[in-house]
Amino acid sequence: MTILFNHQLIDRSQARIDIEDRGYQFGDGVYEVIRVYEGKTFCLPEHVERLQRSAREIGLKLPYDGQRLEELLLQLLHANRIHNGTIYLQASRGVAPRSHPFPKKPQAVIVAYTNEAERPYASLNNGIGAVITEDIRWLRCDIKSLNLLGAVLAKQYAAENGCEEAILHRDGRVTEGSSTNVFRVKDGTLYTHPANHLILHGINRAVTLELAQELQIPVKEESFTTDALFQSDEIFVTSTTMEISPVITVNGRKVGDGKPGKVTRQLQQAFEKRI
Ligand SMILES: Cc1ncc(COP(=O)(O)O)c(C=O)c1O
């Protein structure tokens, strides 16, 4: 498999990550996951822009501009002939003797590779189960940081409870999922947490809000309580890999009638057309 390593496309077997890479030691870096549908990237400029923003927010200088990065990622995609799948991309603050402050002359280390992966048809068609757990992450969830321990622990909790996703709350108010944005439908209105420092500003969240507008579904970007979540007519989560996945149970309790809802289906159909 070909990977992007800094400025070059090389074979994976030739790549070496230094033991003092700050991404490895501190999680000091940022990343993106980009969807590929039938050989074409979905929302590539938006992902590159978000990577640049995340990098800026942590004072990490990327070695090339957005246009060059897009070119390199497309070259990577073509080298691996991915049909349906994802591109994973990360930028760390590079290699330096282990010490918390930034190195004097940091040089970002960039790695990108591809995965062939089918769309998540079972989740899209049948829905998923979710469990609620406390959001123990830091207060800059808008940065797509390599530090994912909070998300890892939440997802593990979901897995141990036979669920696909953990829905996170802070003081009883739902923020997002461990790797998704959370939406609820009540009396025909769509609710989701505002795009502030407490959530990742999901690319598919933004696409979903655009689709809702096109479909004239009323939207409120407002946080809601876990109690309100239980009273929802419909719940779904969005992400690059999960697309728009209905949530049919929360903590083992049925959402609505326990089947994917009407508004969710409408948005899924509109999403299908978009891709
Ligand atoms: C915490 C979190 N929220 C939301 C999302 C969804 O973002 P996107 O739609 O850009 O994939 C992700 C994606 O990985 C995530 O990790």
The ligand as a Tripos MOL2 file, in Angstrom:
@<TRIPOS>MOLECULE
LIG
   16    16     1     0     0
SMALL
NO_CHARGES

@<TRIPOS>ATOM
      1 C1        -16.0550   13.6910   18.3710 C.3       1 LIG1
      2 C2        -16.5420   13.7030   16.9680 C.ar      1 LIG1
      3 N1        -17.6700   14.3600   16.6890 N.ar      1 LIG1
      4 C3        -18.1600   14.4000   15.4200 C.ar      1 LIG1
      5 C4        -17.5380   13.7190   14.3840 C.ar      1 LIG1
      6 C5        -18.1250   13.7620   13.0050 C.3       1 LIG1
      7 O1        -17.3700   14.6160   12.1770 O.3       1 LIG1
      8 P1        -17.3720   14.4480   10.5920 P.3       1 LIG1
      9 O2        -18.7940   14.5620   10.1470 O.co2     1 LIG1
     10 O3        -16.5500   15.5880   10.1070 O.co2     1 LIG1
     11 O4        -16.7730   13.1320   10.3000 O.co2     1 LIG1
     12 C6        -16.3550   13.0230   14.6420 C.ar      1 LIG1
     13 C7        -15.6710   12.3340   13.5540 C.2       1 LIG1
     14 O5        -14.7270   11.6230   13.7220 O.2       1 LIG1
     15 C8        -15.8380   13.0150   15.9750 C.ar      1 LIG1
     16 O6        -14.7060   12.3590   16.2660 O.3       1 LIG1
@<TRIPOS>BOND
     1     1     2 1
     2     2     3 ar
     3     2    15 ar
     4     3     4 ar
     5     4     5 ar
     6     5     6 1
     7     5    12 ar
     8     6     7 1
     9     7     8 1
    10     8     9 2
    11     8    10 1
    12     8    11 1
    13    12    13 1
    14    12    15 ar
    15    13    14 2
    16    15    16 1
@<TRIPOS>SUBSTRUCTURE
     1 LIG1         1 GROUP 0 **** ****
